[in-house]
Structure formats: structure tokens, C-alpha cells
Amino acid sequence: MDLLGSGREADVYAIGEGRVLRRYRRGDDATAEARLMSHLAAHGFPVPHVHSAGGADMILERLDGPTMTDAFAAGDLGVDDGAAILAGLHHHLHRLPSRSGRDSILHRDLHPENVMLTTRGPVVIDWHNAAEGRPAVDVCLTAIIMAQVAVDPGHPHAGAATAFLGAFLTRVGGEPLDGLGEALEIRRADPSLTAAEAAGLAAAVTPLIRDAVS
């Protein structure tokens, strides 16, 4: 198998016939994620087609096209268009019926690195962190992730992230800060953050997010 890429939790391998194997390195069970993706696909939300799942493995459709991040870097996608795409995906997702029939489905990691710009349109990947809850929390999680990039002086997309954050929050509408407290708690628990980063997260990103909606 040819390794196509590695994320924080999983590796993706090409296995031929237009398919990829996504394997969780820690052995996480992929079956619940696969069931959710099938539910989303059945309701018209753009996700990779799931061929099968078992244990830590999922066999998925191999997507063509770059991530939104790569398209930005190549100059093929502007801030306004990208923000409109991401806000539209949030709106679409949060209108769908959840499997419990109560709260909305939340991706909880819906940022430009997890959106592929394919020939059939934007497709959202990596549903490992998905849950049900209030849409404002999902919006705020996206805002926090973008703000983390924006406040990192060494990140190559820091400047673009600031502009993207403002454009995204303008387009998503509603009360975008309504879920900020809950979203910060969720984000602090991310194992990719150091203890110091988690402790200082609110102070680092909140002013930028509030400025973006003022």
C-alpha cells in the first residue's frame, strides 16, 4: 500500500480501484464514524463514500482535488470564496436530522484542512470528532481553530487566517459567539495541545474572535 498522508490520528493509504484505507494508529473503532458518514450521505451532505469499516480501518472513496488550505496556498481560492464555502457547509450540516432526533450534528473540526475541493464540489472529511449539540458550538470551534492559526506568528497562513476568520463569521450569521465558552472547553481537551497551550487558549484567541464580529 502507498501512504498518501498522515493526520494527527490516522494514516491514509492508496489501495487501488479509486479507494483508500484510513487506519487509526491508536486502534480507535471506525465503525461509528462510518455509520454517521453513511447517514450524512443519505441526507445529501458531501462526505466520502464509505465502502466498509471494521475495527480501526475504513475503506473510503479516493477523492480528487486539493484541500481548501492547499488551494489557498496555490492561489486558486480566495478568502471570500473560501469563507462562503465553509459557512455554507455549516449551514447545510446543521439543518440535517441528527440520528438521535434531538440536537444538530456537529463536525467539531470543520476547517479548511478538512474540506476537499473535488470535481463534485466541496467534500468534508475526518468525522472522528463529530457529535451532536448546538450549531453555535460548531461555528465557534471552527473560529477557534482559525484564530489559533492567526495568532501564530510562525504559521505561513497567519495573515490569511485573520481575514478568513472575519469573512467566515460574517457569512455564517446568527449569534456566532453564543457557543464560545463550550467550544473553548472542547478545544482545551484536544490532545494535540500542550498543557500551556490549553491553559492560555481563551486569552490567545478570544480577543481576535470578538474583534472579527464587532
N, C-alpha and C positions, 0 to 999 in steps of 0.2 A: 504493500500500500504506500502511496505517496502522501507525505504530510503536506497539507495545504496551508495550515495555520494553527496557531495555538492561542487560546484566550486565557483568562485567569483560572478557569476551572476545567476546560475541556480542550481536546485536540481534535482537529478535523482532517480526515484522510479521504483522498480520492479513491473510489473503488470501481470506477468504470460504469458504463451504461447510464450516464447522467445522474449518478448518485454519489453521496458522500457518507462516510461514517463519522458521527460525532460521538466521542468517547470521553466520559468524565474521568479525570485522573484519580479522584478520590473514591471512585466507585459509587457515586450517587445514583440513585434509581431514576432512570429517564422516563419511566412509563407514565407517570402522572403528567409530566410536561408534554409528552406525545399526545395524551388524551385531550389536554387543553388545546393544543395546536389543531387537532382534528376538529374540535368544537368550533374554534375560531374560523377555520377554513369552511366549515359547513354553513357559517353565517356570513361568508363573503369577505372576511378580513384577510389581507395578504400576508400569508406565512408560507414557509417552505412546505411542500407536500411531504408527509411522513409515510414512508414505506413500511417501516416496522420499528419496534422498540422492545428492548429486553435488558434488564439489569442496567449497566452503565452505558449502554450503547443505543443510539438511534441511527437508522438509515434514512437519510433525507434526500430530497431533490437537490441536485447541484445547481446553484443559482449562477447566472451570468451577471456581469456588471460589477462596478465598484461599490464600496461603502460610500455613504454621504461624505465622510471625512476625506476619503481618497479623492472624491470628485471635487471637493473644496480645494484640496492641495493642488490638483491638476488644473484648476481654473475653469472647470466645466460646470460648476454650480455656484451661484451667488448666494449671499446671505439671505436676501428676501425670499428667493425661491425655496431655499432650504428650510427656512423658518415656516413657510407656508405648508410645505410637505409634512414637517414634524407636527405642527399644530393640527393639520388635517387628520393625521394618523391617531392622535389623541382623541379628537372628536369622534372619529369612526369607532375606535375601540370602546370608548366609554358608553356609547349608545347600544352596544350589543348586549343581549341577555347573558347573564352570568349562569354558571352551571348550578349554583345554589338557588338562583331566583331572587336573591336579595341585593347585595351590593354590586358595583360595577367590576369588571375585570380590569386589573391594573398590571401593566408590564413591569414597572418599578425599575427599569434600566433602559428607558426608551430615549436614546441619544444617537447622534449621527453615526457612531461606530456600529450600531446595531440595526441600521437601515441600509439595505442593499438596493441600489438603483438598477433594476433589471429591465429587460426588454418588455416585460409585462407590467412594469411600474414599480414603485417602491414596495419592498418586502421586508417585514420585520423579523429579525432573528433573535435567538438566545432568550428563551422564555423561562429560564431556570428560576428566576426570582419572582415570577408572576404570583399574584394573589388577588383577593377581592377586597374592595374597600371604596373610599371616596375618590372620585376623579381628581379633586384638587390635590390630593396627596401625590398622585402620579405626576401631575404637572409640576409640582414642587420638587419632586425627585429629579426630574429632567433639568429643572432650573439649577438645582444644587450641583449636579454633575457638570453642567456647562460653566457655572460660576467657579468651580474648583479649577477648571482649565484656565479661566480668565484671570484668576489671581496668582497663577503660577508663572513667574517671570521667565522661567526657562522653557516653557512649553511653546512649541513653534506656532500653535494656533491660538495663543492667548488673546491677541488683539481681535481676531475674528470671533472668538467665543463671546467676547463682551458685546459685540454688535449682534451676534446671533441670539444671545440671551434676551436682549431688549426686543428684537423683532419677533421672537417666539412668544414671549409673554404678551405682547400687543395683540398677536393674532389668535392666541388661544382664548382670550376673553374671559368673561366671568369674574370670579374673585380669586386670582391666581395665587395669592398668599394665604388663603384660608387653610391650607393643609401644611404650611411650612413647619410648624412645630413637630407634627407627627412624622413628616418626611425627614427632618433632621435626625430624629431618633432612629429611624430605619437606616439612614445612611451612616450614622455613627457605628452601627453594628457590622458594617461591611468589613470582612476580614482583610481586605486589601489595604485598609487604613492602619497606620501605626497608632499607638495609644495617644501620642501627642497630636497627631492629625485629627483623630476623633474628638479629642477634648477641645481643640481650637476650631472645629469646623464651623460652628454657628457664627463666631466672631469673624471668621475669614470670609464667609460667603453671604451672610445676611445683608450687610450694607449694599453690596453690589446688586443683589436681587431686589431689594426695596427701591434702589435708585432706578432700576430698569422699569418699574411700574409706576413711578412717580411722575 
